[in-house]
Amino acid sequence: MDAISSRFFSSNRTPAMISGSGVLFVLIFAAEWVVFKGVNVNAYLSTGFLVSLSITLLASAVILYGGYWLHRSELTPDRYPRIETWFFGGMGFYLGINAPIMAVWSPDSALVLAGWVRFTVTVGGIGGLLVGVVEARSIQRERAAERATVRAEQAEMHHQHLDYLNSLLRHEVLNTANVITGYASMVLDDADLDDDARERLETIHRQGRDMTGVIRDVKVLIAATRGTVELRDENLSAIVLAEVADLRATAESVEIEASVPADVRVEADDLLPRVFSNLLTNAVEHNDSETPRVEVIVEESAETVTVRVADNGPGIPADERDALFERSDNTGGTHGLGLYLVRTLVERYGGTVELVETGPDGTAFAVELPLSDDRAESTGGDRFVSGDRDRVSPDPA
């Protein structure tokens, strides 16, 4: 029936046609009385006229509103032809039922017969419209459920593919990258290596290390997008200080200073350290100063904690700032996947990350996270200050 109805009716004009039918029935009613009663004022003041007028206006208003509702409803236009078929089909069906009755029981006048036909067609149209709308909504809900099922199956398949890629990265690609950087490091330790070979090996080692970092970031992203987020109470202070200690161990020439209150707690998961490891790594990797410096300051307020990571590097070019935290297919960017990963994880924890300062004197990022509900009532605890040597000492508040 859908194919037949689409051939005869235009779905775009269905709501207007239905509403127009309601107006048309009022005009037909007026024409009936003018034709059969002329200008007889007493006829228009009779009880029969007023009752007929009230019924006609009510039925026409229902049809008029039906077209308006259809236009404003969530039903898609591809459902309109079917509704239109039911609307006009209902008119014909109900008229067909009443036609034998009209033939057997002949009305007293032509006016009564005309009114009977019009009323029959009106009621049939209303009934057909209701059936069409109910059917259309049922079909649309069924199709929406089918699409949801398909999307769920596609999502499940997507997760299976991510699991496979995660396994592939972990067992194959990452191991291969580690072998490349490991052997490159061993050969670089050879004091007899000529300058040309050393330069090429350093490039291999650097590219292998960068590839390892990208693979690890991809693994974290896969973990961040898998399943429901289950957060728990985490010690932000310990995590930040651990990442600072790791950076100091791997970048001995960098001056690092950290000011971190004791026992600041947030709602996060095992991926939280990657936020700060990526920010700290960026602060060092893109710093071409003679003496690179990194400063980490953690400030706690009543409901949030802000971690500021600043460096004395050359700053971020203006053309990169707007899309700094966005995912990009351009693998040649200076900040790679790291900052996109930072934003993804921070938003996972209900926080924000922003570039608060950049220029020739350096760059600063700020990560703001909600404090854990289980945080200590007092916010004036000990403060740990870590300087550029391997020491962590308490500084009384």
FIVO-589613 format. One record per residue: residue in three letters; x, y, z of N, C-alpha, C in turn. Coordinates in steps of 0.05 Angstrom, whole numbers, padded with zeros to 5 digits, always signed. Layout:
<rogus>
ALAXYZXYZXYZ ...
</rogus>
This chain:
<rogus>
MET+00017-00024+00000+00000+00000+00000+00017+00025+00000 ASP+00041+00024+00013+00059+00047+00013+00066+00056-00015 ALA+00073+00037-00032+00081+00043-00060+00059+00057-00075 ILE+00034+00046-00072+00011+00057-00086+00005+00086-00076 SER+00005+00089-00049-00001+00116-00038+00020+00136-00046 SER+00045+00128-00047+00066+00147-00054+00063+00156-00083 ARG+00051+00139-00099+00048+00146-00128+00027+00168-00131 PHE+00007+00169-00113-00015+00188-00117-00013+00212-00099 PHE+00002+00210-00077+00003+00233-00058+00031+00243-00054 SER+00034+00268-00050+00059+00281-00045+00063+00283-00015 SER+00083+00271-00003+00086+00271+00026+00090+00299+00037 ASN+00102+00317+00022+00108+00343+00032+00083+00360+00037 ARG+00061+00355+00023+00037+00371+00025+00016+00357+00042 THR+00022+00335+00054+00002+00320+00069-00009+00336+00093 PRO+00008+00347+00111-00004+00362+00133-00022+00385+00124 ALA-00013+00400+00103-00029+00423+00093-00055+00413+00081 MET-00054+00390+00067-00078+00379+00055-00098+00370+00076 ILE-00089+00358+00097-00107+00349+00119-00120+00374+00132 SER-00103+00393+00139-00114+00417+00152-00133+00432+00133 GLY-00126+00433+00108-00143+00445+00088-00170+00431+00085 SER-00170+00405+00089-00196+00390+00088-00214+00399+00111 GLY-00203+00405+00134-00220+00415+00156-00233+00441+00149 VAL-00218+00459+00137-00229+00485+00128-00250+00481+00106 LEU-00244+00462+00088-00262+00457+00066-00290+00447+00076 PHE-00290+00431+00097-00316+00421+00107-00333+00444+00118 VAL-00320+00464+00130-00335+00487+00140-00347+00503+00117 LEU-00331+00506+00096-00341+00520+00072-00364+00505+00059 ILE-00362+00479+00058-00383+00462+00046-00409+00465+00062 PHE-00405+00465+00089-00429+00468+00106-00443+00495+00100 ALA-00427+00516+00099-00439+00542+00093-00453+00543+00066 ALA-00440+00530+00046-00452+00529+00019-00478+00514+00019 GLU-00480+00492+00035-00505+00476+00036-00528+00494+00045 TRP-00524+00509+00067-00546+00525+00078-00553+00548+00060 VAL-00533+00559+00047-00539+00582+00028-00555+00571+00004 VAL-00547+00548-00006-00561+00537-00029-00589+00529-00023 PHE-00593+00515+00000-00619+00505+00006-00637+00524+00022 LYS-00626+00543+00036-00642+00561+00052-00641+00590+00043 GLY-00622+00596+00026-00621+00623+00015-00614+00643+00037 VAL-00628+00665+00038-00623+00686+00057-00644+00687+00079 ASN-00655+00665+00084-00676+00663+00105-00663+00665+00133 VAL-00666+00688+00145-00652+00693+00170-00662+00675+00192 ASN-00688+00669+00193-00699+00651+00213-00686+00623+00212 ALA-00679+00614+00188-00666+00588+00186-00639+00587+00200 TYR-00625+00609+00199-00598+00610+00211-00599+00615+00241 LEU-00623+00621+00251-00627+00624+00280-00640+00600+00293 SER-00645+00579+00276-00658+00555+00286-00639+00538+00302 THR-00651+00520+00319-00635+00502+00335-00620+00482+00317 GLY-00633+00473+00295-00620+00454+00277-00595+00466+00265 PHE-00596+00491+00257-00572+00504+00245-00550+00506+00265 LEU-00557+00515+00289-00536+00520+00310-00523+00493+00318 VAL-00539+00472+00321-00528+00446+00328-00510+00436+00305 SER-00519+00438+00280-00503+00429+00258-00477+00445+00255 LEU-00479+00471+00260-00455+00488+00259-00435+00480+00280 SER-00445+00476+00304-00426+00468+00326-00412+00442+00321 ILE-00427+00422+00311-00415+00396+00305-00395+00398+00282 THR-00402+00414+00262-00384+00418+00239-00358+00432+00247 LEU-00361+00453+00263-00337+00468+00272-00319+00450+00289 LEU-00331+00434+00307-00315+00416+00324-00300+00396+00308 ALA-00315+00382+00289-00302+00362+00273-00280+00374+00255 SER-00286+00397+00244-00266+00410+00226-00242+00419+00242 ALA-00246+00428+00267-00224+00437+00284-00206+00413+00290 VAL-00218+00389+00294-00202+00365+00299-00184+00359+00275 ILE-00196+00360+00251-00180+00354+00227-00159+00376+00222 LEU-00166+00401+00227-00147+00423+00223-00123+00420+00242 TYR-00129+00413+00267-00107+00409+00286-00091+00385+00280 GLY-00104+00364+00269-00090+00340+00262-00068+00345+00241 GLY-00074+00362+00221-00054+00368+00201-00031+00385+00214 TYR-00038+00404+00232-00018+00420+00245+00000+00402+00263 TRP-00013+00384+00278+00003+00366+00296+00022+00349+00279 LEU+00012+00339+00257+00028+00322+00240+00053+00336+00230 HIS+00050+00362+00223+00072+00378+00214+00093+00382+00236 ARG+00083+00384+00261+00101+00390+00284+00111+00365+00298 SER+00101+00342+00290+00107+00317+00304+00134+00306+00296 GLU+00143+00285+00311+00168+00272+00305+00167+00253+00282 LEU+00143+00249+00271+00140+00231+00248+00155+00241+00224 THR+00169+00224+00210+00184+00232+00187+00166+00233+00162 PRO+00173+00250+00142+00156+00254+00119+00150+00228+00103 ASP+00168+00208+00106+00163+00184+00091+00139+00168+00102 ARG+00129+00176+00126+00105+00164+00137+00080+00178+00127 TYR+00082+00202+00116+00058+00218+00108+00040+00205+00087 PRO+00052+00193+00066+00034+00181+00046+00015+00160+00058 ARG+00026+00144+00076+00009+00124+00089-00013+00136+00106 ILE-00007+00158+00120-00027+00172+00136-00048+00184+00118 GLU-00039+00195+00096-00058+00208+00077-00077+00186+00064 THR-00066+00163+00059-00082+00141+00049-00104+00133+00069 TRP-00096+00131+00094-00115+00124+00115-00136+00146+00118 PHE-00128+00171+00115-00147+00194+00119-00169+00193+00097 PHE-00161+00192+00072-00181+00191+00051-00195+00164+00049 GLY-00180+00143+00056-00192+00117+00056-00214+00114+00077 GLY-00209+00127+00100-00229+00127+00121-00255+00141+00113 MET-00251+00163+00098-00275+00177+00087-00291+00159+00069 GLY-00278+00146+00050-00292+00129+00032-00304+00105+00045 PHE-00290+00093+00065-00300+00069+00079-00325+00076+00095 TYR-00324+00097+00110-00348+00104+00127-00371+00113+00110 LEU-00366+00127+00087-00387+00134+00069-00400+00109+00057 GLY-00383+00090+00050-00393+00065+00039-00411+00050+00058 ILE-00406+00051+00084-00423+00038+00104-00450+00052+00106 ASN-00449+00079+00105-00474+00094+00108-00491+00096+00083 ALA-00479+00092+00060-00494+00095+00035-00518+00076+00033 PRO-00516+00050+00041-00541+00034+00040-00562+00043+00060 ILE-00553+00054+00082-00573+00064+00102-00588+00088+00090 MET-00573+00106+00077-00585+00129+00064-00605+00120+00042 ALA-00598+00099+00028-00616+00090+00006-00642+00078+00018 VAL-00640+00063+00040-00663+00051+00052-00680+00072+00067 TRP-00666+00088+00083-00681+00108+00098-00676+00135+00085 SER-00694+00143+00068-00691+00168+00053-00695+00192+00071 PRO-00675+00210+00071-00677+00235+00088-00701+00252+00079 ASP-00710+00269+00097-00733+00286+00092-00728+00307+00071 SER-00703+00316+00069-00696+00338+00050-00668+00334+00040 ALA-00663+00349+00018-00637+00348+00006-00616+00360+00025 LEU-00624+00380+00041-00605+00392+00061-00596+00371+00081 VAL-00615+00355+00091-00608+00334+00110-00590+00313+00098 LEU-00596+00306+00073-00580+00286+00059-00551+00296+00055 ALA-00549+00322+00046-00522+00334+00042-00507+00335+00068 GLY-00521+00342+00090-00508+00343+00116-00499+00316+00125 TRP-00516+00296+00120-00509+00268+00128-00484+00259+00113 VAL-00483+00264+00087-00459+00256+00072-00434+00270+00082 ARG-00437+00297+00086-00413+00312+00096-00404+00302+00123 PHE-00423+00298+00141-00417+00288+00168-00403+00261+00167 THR-00414+00244+00150-00402+00217+00147-00374+00218+00137 VAL-00369+00235+00117-00342+00238+00106-00323+00249+00127 THR-00333+00269+00142-00316+00282+00163-00308+00262+00184 VAL-00328+00247+00195-00322+00227+00216-00303+00205+00205 GLY-00307+00197+00180-00289+00176+00168-00261+00187+00166 GLY-00258+00213+00158-00232+00225+00156-00218+00226+00183 ILE-00232+00233+00204-00220+00234+00231-00211+00207+00240 GLY-00229+00187+00236-00222+00159+00243-00198+00149+00228 GLY-00197+00155+00201-00175+00146+00185-00149+00160+00193 LEU-00151+00186+00200-00127+00201+00209-00116+00189+00235 LEU-00133+00183+00254-00124+00171+00279-00110+00144+00274 VAL-00123+00127+00258-00111+00101+00252-00084+00104+00238 GLY-00083+00123+00219-00058+00127+00204-00035+00137+00222 VAL-00042+00155+00240-00021+00166+00259-00012+00144+00278 VAL-00030+00129+00289-00022+00107+00307-00005+00087+00293 GLU-00012+00079+00268+00004+00060+00253+00031+00072+00247 ALA+00032+00097+00238+00057+00110+00231+00076+00111+00255 ARG+00065+00119+00278+00082+00120+00302+00092+00093+00310 SER+00075+00072+00307+00084+00045+00313+00106+00036+00295 ILE+00103+00041+00269+00123+00033+00250+00149+00048+00255 GLN+00147+00074+00261+00171+00090+00266+00186+00081+00291 ARG+00171+00074+00312+00183+00064+00337+00197+00037+00331 GLU+00184+00020+00315+00195-00006+00309+00221-00003+00293 ARG+00221+00016+00274+00245+00021+00258+00267+00033+00275 ALA+00259+00051+00294+00279+00062+00312+00292+00041+00329 ALA+00275+00022+00338+00286+00000+00354+00305-00018+00338 GLU+00298-00022+00312+00315-00038+00295+00342-00024+00290 ARG+00340+00003+00286+00365+00018+00282+00382+00018+00307 ALA+00369+00020+00331+00384+00019+00356+00398-00008+00359 THR+00384-00030+00351+00396-00056+00352+00420-00058+00334 VAL+00417-00047+00310+00439-00048+00291+00463-00032+00301 ARG+00457-00008+00313+00479+00008+00324+00492-00006+00347 ALA+00477-00020+00364+00489-00035+00386+00507-00057+00375 GLU+00498-00071+00354+00515-00092+00342+00540-00080+00330 GLN+00537-00057+00317+00560-00044+00305+00580-00035+00327 ALA+00568-00025+00350+00585-00016+00372+00601-00040+00383 GLU+00587-00062+00386+00600-00086+00396+00622-00095+00378 MET+00617-00095+00352+00637-00102+00332+00661-00082+00333 HIS+00654-00057+00337+00675-00036+00340+00692-00042+00364 HIS+00680-00049+00386+00696-00055+00410+00713-00080+00406 GLN+00703-00099+00391+00719-00123+00386+00743-00116+00369 HIS+00739-00098+00349+00761-00089+00333+00781-00073+00350 LEU+00771-00057+00368+00790-00042+00386+00806-00061+00403 ASP+00792-00082+00413+00807-00102+00430+00829-00116+00413 TYR+00822-00121+00388+00842-00134+00371+00865-00115+00366 LEU+00859-00090+00360+00880-00070+00355+00897-00066+00380 ASN+00884-00066+00403+00899-00062+00428+00918-00086+00432 SER+00908-00110+00427+00925-00133+00430+00948-00132+00410 LEU+00942-00124+00385+00963-00122+00364+00984-00102+00372 LEU+00975-00079+00382+00994-00058+00390+01011-00068+00413 ARG+00999-00081+00432+01013-00089+00456+01033-00111+00451 HIS+01025-00131+00434+01042-00155+00431+01061-00154+00407 GLU+01054-00138+00388+01070-00139+00363+01084-00112+00358 VAL+01069-00091+00354+01081-00066+00346+01098-00054+00368 LEU+01087-00053+00392+01102-00041+00414+01128-00057+00420 ASN+01126-00083+00420+01150-00100+00425+01171-00094+00403 THR+01162-00092+00378+01181-00087+00356+01194-00059+00360 ALA+01178-00039+00367+01189-00012+00372+01209-00013+00394 ASN+01203-00028+00416+01222-00029+00438+01248-00043+00430 VAL+01246-00063+00413+01271-00076+00403+01288-00057+00387 ILE+01274-00041+00370+01289-00022+00353+01303-00001+00370 THR+01289+00011+00389+01302+00031+00406+01324+00018+00424 GLY+01318-00006+00433+01338-00020+00450+01364-00025+00436 TYR+01363-00036+00412+01387-00042+00397+01401-00016+00388 ALA+01385+00005+00382+01397+00030+00374+01412+00042+00398 SER+01401+00039+00422+01415+00049+00446+01441+00034+00451 MET+01441+00008+00446+01465-00008+00450+01487+00000+00431 VAL+01480+00005+00406+01500+00012+00386+01510+00040+00391 LEU+01492+00058+00401+01501+00086+00407+01521+00087+00429 ASP+01522+00066+00446+01542+00065+00468+01570+00059+00458 ASP+01572+00052+00433+01599+00045+00421+01614+00071+00417 ALA+01636+00074+00431+01652+00099+00429+01666+00101+00402 ASP+01670+00080+00388+01684+00081+00362+01665+00087+00339 LEU+01640+00092+00344+01621+00097+00322+01627+00124+00309 ASP+01628+00124+00282+01634+00150+00268+01610+00168+00270 ASP+01615+00194+00265+01595+00215+00269+01570+00211+00251 ASP+01575+00203+00226+01553+00199+00207+01534+00176+00216 ALA+01546+00154+00224+01530+00131+00233+01516+00138+00259 ARG+01530+00153+00277+01517+00160+00302+01493+00178+00298 GLU+01495+00197+00279+01473+00215+00274+01449+00199+00263 ARG+01454+00180+00246+01432+00164+00235+01420+00146+00257 LEU+01437+00135+00274+01426+00118+00295+01410+00134+00315 GLU+01419+00159+00320+01403+00176+00338+01376+00182+00327 THR+01374+00185+00300+01348+00189+00287+01331+00165+00290 ILE+01343+00141+00286+01328+00116+00289+01318+00114+00318 HIS+01335+00119+00337+01328+00117+00365+01306+00137+00372 ARG+01308+00162+00362+01288+00182+00368+01261+00175+00356 GLN+01261+00166+00330+01236+00158+00317+01224+00134+00330 GLY+01240+00115+00338+01230+00091+00352+01217+00098+00379 ARG+01230+00117+00393+01219+00126+00418+01192+00141+00414 ASP+01191+00158+00393+01166+00172+00387+01144+00152+00380 MET+01151+00132+00364+01131+00112+00357+01121+00097+00381 THR+01139+00091+00400+01131+00078+00424+01111+00095+00440 GLY+01117+00121+00441+01099+00139+00455+01071+00141+00443 VAL+01070+00142+00416+01044+00143+00402+01029+00117+00407 ILE+01042+00094+00406+01029+00069+00410+01017+00068+00438 ARG+01032+00077+00458+01022+00077+00485+00998+00095+00488 ASP+00999+00119+00474+00976+00137+00475+00951+00125+00462 VAL+00955+00111+00440+00933+00098+00427+00921+00077+00445 LYS+00937+00062+00459+00928+00042+00478+00911+00054+00500 VAL+00920+00077+00510+00905+00091+00530+00878+00101+00520 LEU+00878+00112+00495+00853+00121+00483+00833+00097+00480 ILE+00843+00075+00471+00826+00051+00468+00814+00043+00496 ALA+00831+00044+00516+00821+00038+00543+00801+00058+00553 ALA+00805+00084+00545+00787+00105+00554+00760+00104+00541 THR+00758+00092+00517+00733+00091+00503+00719+00065+00506 ARG+00730+00046+00521+00718+00020+00525+00700+00020+00549 GLY+00674+00013+00545+00656+00008+00567+00649+00033+00583 THR+00637+00029+00606+00628+00051+00623+00651+00061+00640 VAL+00650+00087+00645+00671+00099+00662+00665+00093+00691 GLU+00683+00080+00704+00681+00073+00733+00703+00088+00748 LEU+00696+00110+00761+00716+00126+00774+00717+00118+00804 ARG+00741+00124+00816+00744+00118+00844+00762+00140+00856 ASP+00765+00140+00882+00781+00160+00895+00811+00155+00889 GLU+00825+00176+00879+00853+00173+00872+00868+00196+00886 ASN+00893+00190+00894+00910+00210+00907+00925+00225+00885 LEU+00915+00249+00879+00927+00265+00858+00955+00274+00865 SER+00959+00281+00891+00986+00290+00900+01007+00269+00894 ALA+01001+00244+00901+01021+00223+00897+01026+00218+00868 ILE+01005+00220+00851+01008+00215+00822+01025+00237+00810 VAL+01020+00262+00816+01036+00284+00805+01065+00282+00813 LEU+01070+00277+00839+01098+00275+00848+01112+00251+00835 ALA+01098+00229+00831+01110+00206+00818+01118+00212+00789 GLU+01100+00227+00775+01107+00234+00747+01130+00254+00746 VAL+01131+00272+00765+01154+00291+00767+01180+00275+00772 ALA+01179+00256+00789+01203+00239+00795+01211+00224+00770 ASP+01192+00213+00755+01199+00199+00730+01212+00217+00710 LEU+01201+00242+00708+01213+00261+00689+01241+00268+00697 ARG+01246+00272+00723+01272+00279+00732+01292+00256+00726 ALA+01282+00232+00728+01300+00209+00724+01308+00206+00695 THR+01290+00214+00677+01295+00210+00648+01305+00236+00634 ALA+01303+00259+00648+01313+00284+00636+01330+00298+00656 GLU+01354+00289+00659+01371+00299+00681+01379+00328+00677 SER+01379+00338+00652+01388+00366+00648+01366+00386+00652 VAL+01342+00377+00659+01319+00395+00662+01316+00403+00691 GLU+01312+00429+00696+01307+00438+00723+01277+00435+00728 ILE+01269+00421+00749+01241+00416+00755+01235+00424+00783 GLU+01214+00440+00786+01205+00448+00813+01175+00442+00815 ALA+01167+00430+00837+01139+00423+00841+01129+00432+00868 SER+01106+00444+00869+01094+00452+00894+01066+00438+00896 VAL+01064+00417+00913+01041+00400+00913+01030+00397+00942 PRO+01006+00404+00947+00994+00399+00974+00992+00369+00979 ALA+00992+00362+01004+00991+00333+01011+00962+00323+01009 ASP+00959+00299+00998+00934+00283+00999+00911+00298+00986 VAL+00916+00309+00962+00893+00320+00946+00881+00297+00931 ARG+00855+00293+00934+00842+00269+00923+00821+00277+00903 VAL+00820+00262+00880+00800+00267+00859+00787+00241+00851 GLU+00765+00243+00836+00752+00219+00825+00764+00213+00797 ALA+00778+00191+00795+00792+00184+00770+00795+00154+00768 ASP+00814+00145+00751+00820+00117+00748+00850+00113+00742 ASP+00857+00089+00733+00886+00084+00729+00899+00100+00706 LEU+00882+00113+00690+00893+00128+00667+00901+00157+00675 LEU+00894+00166+00699+00900+00193+00707+00930+00200+00704 PRO+00949+00183+00712+00977+00191+00709+00984+00199+00680 ARG+00970+00189+00660+00977+00196+00632+00972+00225+00626 VAL+00953+00237+00641+00948+00266+00637+00973+00282+00642 PHE+00985+00277+00665+01008+00293+00674+01034+00284+00661 SER+01037+00258+00655+01061+00249+00641+01062+00261+00613 ASN+01039+00264+00599+01039+00276+00573+01045+00306+00574 LEU+01033+00320+00593+01039+00349+00596+01068+00354+00603 LEU+01079+00338+00621+01107+00341+00628+01126+00334+00605 THR+01119+00313+00591+01135+00305+00567+01135+00327+00546 ASN+01112+00338+00541+01110+00360+00522+01127+00384+00531 ALA+01127+00390+00557+01142+00413+00567+01172+00410+00562 VAL+01181+00385+00561+01210+00379+00557+01217+00376+00528 GLU+01200+00360+00514+01207+00353+00486+01208+00378+00468 HIS+01191+00397+00473+01189+00421+00455+01203+00445+00467 ASN+01221+00440+00486+01236+00461+00499+01264+00462+00489 ASP+01271+00484+00474+01298+00486+00463+01315+00506+00478 SER+01307+00512+00503+01323+00531+00519+01349+00518+00527 GLU+01369+00535+00533+01395+00525+00542+01393+00509+00567 THR+01376+00519+00586+01371+00504+00610+01340+00501+00613 PRO+01329+00479+00603+01300+00475+00605+01290+00475+00634 ARG+01268+00488+00639+01257+00489+00665+01227+00482+00664 VAL+01218+00466+00683+01190+00459+00685+01180+00464+00713 GLU+01157+00477+00716+01146+00483+00742+01118+00471+00744 VAL+01113+00456+00765+01087+00444+00770+01076+00455+00796 ILE+01052+00467+00794+01039+00478+00818+01011+00467+00820 VAL+01005+00456+00843+00978+00445+00849+00965+00463+00870 GLU+00942+00474+00862+00927+00492+00880+00899+00480+00885 GLU+00891+00478+00910+00866+00466+00918+00847+00488+00927 SER+00822+00487+00917+00801+00505+00926+00780+00489+00940 ALA+00756+00501+00945+00735+00488+00960+00725+00463+00946 GLU+00722+00464+00919+00710+00441+00905+00727+00430+00883 THR+00748+00444+00875+00765+00435+00852+00795+00437+00859 VAL+00811+00425+00843+00839+00427+00845+00850+00434+00817 THR+00869+00452+00816+00881+00460+00791+00911+00453+00790 VAL+00919+00439+00770+00947+00432+00766+00958+00448+00743 ARG+00978+00465+00748+00990+00482+00728+01018+00471+00721 VAL+01022+00466+00695+01047+00457+00685+01059+00478+00666 ALA+01081+00490+00674+01092+00512+00659+01121+00505+00651 ASP+01130+00516+00628+01157+00512+00619+01168+00539+00609 ASN+01194+00539+00602+01207+00563+00591+01214+00559+00562 GLY+01198+00543+00548+01203+00538+00520+01196+00561+00501 PRO+01196+00556+00476+01192+00577+00456+01163+00585+00452 GLY+01144+00571+00465+01116+00577+00461+01104+00562+00438 ILE+01078+00563+00436+01063+00548+00415+01055+00567+00392 PRO+01061+00561+00367+01054+00578+00345+01024+00585+00345 ALA+01019+00610+00336+00991+00620+00337+00972+00602+00320 ASP+00982+00592+00298+00964+00576+00280+00958+00548+00291 GLU+00971+00540+00313+00966+00514+00325+00948+00516+00350 ARG+00943+00540+00360+00931+00542+00386+00901+00535+00386 ASP+00887+00542+00365+00858+00538+00365+00851+00508+00365 ALA+00867+00492+00351+00862+00463+00349+00881+00446+00365 LEU+00892+00459+00386+00913+00446+00402+00904+00419+00414 PHE+00879+00419+00424+00869+00395+00438+00851+00378+00420 GLU+00850+00384+00394+00832+00369+00376+00847+00346+00364 ARG+00831+00326+00357+00843+00303+00342+00849+00311+00314 SER+00872+00304+00304+00880+00312+00277+00892+00288+00262 ASP+00885+00287+00236+00897+00266+00219+00925+00273+00211 ASN+00934+00296+00217+00960+00305+00210+00980+00294+00231 THR+00995+00274+00224+01013+00262+00242+01040+00277+00244 GLY+01042+00298+00229+01067+00313+00229+01066+00337+00249 GLY+01045+00340+00264+01043+00362+00283+01063+00359+00306 THR+01070+00382+00318+01091+00382+00339+01081+00370+00365 HIS+01055+00369+00369+01044+00359+00395+01031+00332+00392 GLY+01029+00322+00368+01019+00294+00364+00993+00288+00377 LEU+00991+00264+00387+00966+00254+00399+00964+00262+00429 GLY+00986+00271+00440+00987+00275+00469+00966+00293+00481 LEU+00962+00317+00470+00944+00336+00481+00915+00328+00476 TYR+00909+00315+00454+00882+00304+00450+00876+00283+00471 LEU+00896+00267+00477+00893+00247+00498+00888+00260+00525 VAL+00903+00281+00531+00899+00295+00556+00871+00306+00559 ARG+00861+00319+00537+00833+00329+00538+00813+00307+00542 THR+00817+00285+00527+00798+00262+00529+00797+00251+00558 LEU+00820+00248+00570+00820+00237+00597+00809+00257+00618 VAL+00817+00282+00615+00807+00303+00634+00777+00305+00633 GLU+00766+00305+00609+00737+00306+00607+00724+00281+00617 ARG+00738+00259+00615+00728+00234+00627+00724+00236+00657 TYR+00741+00253+00670+00739+00257+00699+00722+00281+00706 GLY+00708+00293+00687+00691+00316+00693+00706+00342+00696 GLY+00731+00344+00685+00747+00368+00688+00751+00382+00662 THR+00770+00401+00663+00777+00417+00639+00807+00420+00637 VAL+00817+00424+00613+00845+00431+00609+00846+00454+00589 GLU+00864+00472+00594+00866+00495+00576+00894+00506+00575 LEU+00900+00519+00553+00925+00533+00550+00922+00561+00562 VAL+00935+00566+00585+00931+00591+00599+00952+00612+00592 GLU+00974+00604+00580+00995+00623+00574+01014+00611+00554 THR+01022+00626+00534+01043+00617+00515+01056+00641+00502 GLY+01081+00638+00496+01096+00660+00484+01125+00654+00484 PRO+01142+00673+00477+01171+00668+00475+01183+00661+00503 ASP+01169+00668+00524+01180+00662+00551+01171+00636+00562 GLY+01153+00622+00548+01145+00596+00557+01115+00591+00554 THR+01107+00567+00562+01079+00559+00559+01069+00547+00585 ALA+01043+00551+00591+01031+00540+00615+01004+00528+00609 PHE+01000+00504+00618+00974+00490+00616+00963+00487+00644 ALA+00936+00488+00646+00922+00485+00671+00901+00463+00669 VAL+00902+00444+00687+00883+00422+00688+00866+00426+00713 GLU+00840+00428+00710+00822+00432+00733+00805+00407+00736 LEU+00805+00395+00760+00789+00371+00765+00772+00375+00790 PRO+00749+00362+00791+00733+00364+00816+00746+00347+00838 LEU+00745+00358+00862+00756+00343+00884+00738+00319+00891 SER+00750+00298+00902+00735+00274+00909+00716+00281+00933 ASP+00694+00267+00933+00675+00271+00956+00687+00261+00982 ASP+00708+00244+00980+00720+00233+01004+00745+00249+01012 ARG+00748+00273+01001+00772+00288+01008+00772+00296+01037 ALA+00795+00303+01048+00797+00311+01076+00782+00337+01080 GLU+00771+00340+01104+00756+00364+01110+00774+00388+01110 SER+00798+00385+01119+00817+00407+01120+00832+00409+01094 THR+00834+00434+01083+00849+00438+01058+00875+00452+01064 GLY+00883+00453+01089+00908+00467+01095+00930+00448+01105 GLY+00933+00425+01092+00952+00405+01100+00980+00412+01092 ASP+00998+00393+01096+01027+00397+01089+01029+00402+01059 ARG+01050+00416+01052+01057+00421+01024+01084+00409+01018 PHE+01085+00394+00996+01110+00382+00989+01123+00398+00966 VAL+01148+00405+00969+01162+00421+00948+01185+00404+00938 SER+01185+00399+00912+01206+00383+00900+01223+00401+00882 GLY+01248+00404+00888+01265+00422+00873+01279+00407+00850 ASP+01301+00419+00839+01313+00407+00816+01333+00385+00824 ARG+01334+00378+00850+01350+00355+00858+01330+00333+00867 ASP+01341+00309+00871+01324+00287+00879+01317+00289+00908 ARG+01299+00306+00915+01291+00309+00943+01262+00317+00944 VAL+01247+00308+00964+01220+00316+00969+01218+00322+00999 SER+01215+00347+01006+01215+00355+01034+01190+00369+01042 PRO+01180+00365+01066+01156+00379+01075+01162+00408+01081 ASP+01143+00425+01074+01145+00453+01080+01121+00460+01098 PRO+01125+00466+01123+01102+00471+01141+01084+00493+01130 ALA+01058+00489+01134+01039+00509+01123+01040+00534+01141 
</rogus>
